[in-house]
Amino acid sequence: MGIPNCCTVSETRKDETILSVIKRLFGEHITSRLVKTQNREISFRCIAYNMHRLTNLITRLMFSTQPDLSFDI
């Protein structure tokens, strides 16, 4: 299978890391039976992951005495 030509190795590693975090946070099993609802379930997990990251960012900015913007957004 290999890495697609359009992606660099660092992009592929970043994608794999994000998928690993999503699996760790929300579980790796899909409960839906139909392909349409399976895709929807995965999309909702990605949305939940983005909301989780956004919430953590806002919390860090609101409650820190000296905001540290050096972490990835």
Secondary structure, DSSP 8 states (H G I E B T S, - for coil): ----TTS-HHHHHHHHHHHHHHHHHH-S-----SHHHHHHHHHHHHHHHHHHHHHHHHHHHHH-SS--TTS--
